Amino acid sequence: MNKVETYRMLTEQIKALTAGETDEVAVMANVAAAIHLEMGFWWTGFYRVKNGELVLGPFQGPVACMHIGYGKGVCGTAWKQGETIVVPDVELFPGHIACSSESRSEIVVPVRAANGEITAVLDIDSKDLATFDDTDKQWLEEIVKVFA
């Protein structure tokens, strides 16, 4: 199965998993688990906007940074810019926060509430360079819209 078909099936699975659920932490937990399991990424999780910073939320993978400032690292920059950021090589990203030296590439997708406010970011890391492309960006943005 190619990546597009995998994402298509994953999106349908996430729609079913989240239908009718109102607890955002429960939704984030299952979404992170579903993406992580199906796509085989190294780290998959959420950082929630809380008290003017990003605070670690539900995730799958090794331990992670717990607090990230606005505009700091890839996650904080995606929050500040309000758009998805794809980083082929994290070592070339100015101000990258190295929660783990094993992370080599990253994608961060803002999660927006109905009013357009960013309430969290979906952060996914890979141990390989240039893992993420426009297909990942498109489908992960779609997945985030499913439950936002």
N, C-alpha and C positions, 0 to 999 in steps of 0.2 A: 504494500500500500504506500502511495506517495504522501508527502507531507501535507498537501492540501486535503486529501481524503482523510488523513488522520485527524487534522484539525476540524474538519467538518463533523466527523463522528464525535470528537471530543466536545465540540460546541453543543451538539444535541444532548450528550450525556450531562453536561453542566446545566443546560436548561431544565432537564428532568430533576437533577439533584437539588436545584435551588428554587424550583417552583413552589410558591406559597411560603417559603421560609422568610421570616422577618428579622432574625438575629444575624447581624452583619458578621460577627466573629465566626459563627457556625458556617455561614456561607463561604467566607474566606478560607476557612480550614478545609472544607471539602473541595473548593475550587483549586487551592494550592495542591492538595493531594492528587486530584484528578489530572491536572496538568503535569505534575512531576512524574507520576506513574506512567501516563500514556506517552509522554514525550521523552522521558529519560534524561531530563536536565539535571545538572549537578546541585543547584539550589533554586528553590521556587518558593516565593512567599510574598507577604504583604508588609508594608510599613504604613501605619495609620497616622493621620494628622491629628496631633494631640498637643495642646498647649504650645503651639507655635513651632513644633518640631515633628519629625517623623519618628514614631515609636514602633519597634518590632511587633508585628502581629503574627498570625498563624503562618507557619512555613513548613517545608519539608527539606531536609538536608542537614549539614553540619551547623554548629552554633554560629550565631551571627552578631553583628553590631546591634546594640539595642536602641541607640538614639542617633539620629542624623539631622543636622541642622538644615534650615531652609537655604537652598542654593549650594549645598555642600555635596560633593561626590556626584555620582550619576543619579542616584535617587532624589537628592535634594535639588539637583539641577532640573530634572524632569518635572518636579513639583513646581519650581519657580517658573520655568518656561511654559508649563501647561501642555506639554506635548511629549510623545513617545521619543525616547532616545535609544538608538542602537549603537553599541560600542564594539567594534570588531576586535580591538586590543585594549584592554583596560589600562595597561601600562602607558598608553599614549593619551589617555584622557586626563586633562589637567585637573588636579585636585581629587583624583580617584581615592576613595576610602577603601583600603585593603583589609576587609574583614578576614580574608583568607588569601594567602599567597597562591592558592590553587585556582582561583578564579582568573580566567583569561579573557572571556568576552561576556557581554551583559546586554540585556534589554530591560528597560523600565517603562511601564505604561501607567499614566495617571488614571485614577478611578474617580469619576465625577458623580456627585449626587444629582438628583433631578433638577436642582437649581443651577447646575453648572459648576458648583464649588468642588474643588479637589479634596476628597476626604481620605485618600490613601493612594499608594502606588503599588503596582504589581512589579516585583523585581525578580528577574530570572538570570542566573549565572550559569556559565558553562566552563568546563576545564579546558576546552579547545578554543583556539582563535577563530574568529569570524563565523561563529555558529549561527548567528541570527541574521535574517534578511528581511526583505519587504513582505514575504509570505508570513513570517512569524509576526511582524508588526501588524499586518492587516487582521490576522485571525485572533491575536491576543487582544487587540483593541475591540474586536467583535465580542469576544468572551467577556471582557470587562463590562461592556454595555449590557450584557445579558442580566447581570445581577446588580448593577449600579443603581 
